[in-house]
Amino acid sequence: MSIIRPYGDTTGDGMVQLSFTLPIPHDKRAEGAAVQLANKMGMDPALVVHAKAMGPDFTFFVVYGPVNHLVDTDQVEVIERDYPLLSPKDANLAIRKGLRRRLTVVGACIGTDAHTVGIDAIMNIKGFAGEKGLEYYRELKVVNLGAQVAVPELVRRAKAEKADAILVSQVVTQREAHVLNTKEMSAAFREAYPEDSRPVLVAGGPRFTEQMAAELGVDRVFGRGTTPGEVASYLVDTLVTRRVRTPNRRSA
């Protein structure tokens, strides 16, 4: 069945839970404003199940109620994974046979972003979700620059390391900082490198979707829940299996 509706207490009851913040002190009027907003969004009747003051001038709400909207899953657009998932052993073997050298990956949190949890989960050996990070792969040279790396410094280190791929993590999203920073990064690399020797550019973060790659100017976007194995498999497929970069790419 392709037509579905939200589930709350019973199947098909259309119940949803929604959270948001309003710039208003917490009182009865604020709760009424929250209900009004929920009504205008199609939730009717709406019940405020949680309200908490966030300082003197803001209130955080959780509201609960039914909506009439239906979802047609046949119209949902997704980007299917177009590369095989490889074990670390198979990834190492492919790099060793295909490149006959180690594949160099430089990663960083750029701009003012100081949240390294995402980049560390992918790159550090301890990894994420039961998978070892990229440092575990013997045929990968991993350079993790950490937090708050300026874009010019990232370009400089990429050239110094002869990077094959750049991984950028962005967690801070206020005022679309993650989008602006990533666009700045991709523009800088496209200016600094000839197209046939530019490193593969990969962006990741909880507010990114795979469909944003073209908008951001990067080769691939990974969203929340991405594992190190997925990233490693993509890099091997792109840089080794498909050979989309020229053999002399490292001379830039």
Buried (B, 14 or more C-beta within 10 A) or exposed (E): EEEEBBEBEEEEEBBBBBEEEBEBBBEEEBBEBBBEBBBEBBBEEBEBEEBEBEEEEBBBBBBBBBBEEEEEEEEEEEEEEEBEBBEBEBBBBBBBEBBEEBBBBBBBBBBEBEBBEBBBBBBBEEBBEEBBBBBBBEBBBBBBBEBBBBBEEBBEBBBEBBBBBBBBBBBBBEEEBBBEBBBBBBEBBEEBBEEEBBBBBBBBBBBBEBEBBEEBBBBBBBBEEBBBBBBBBBBBBBBBBEEEBEEEBBEB
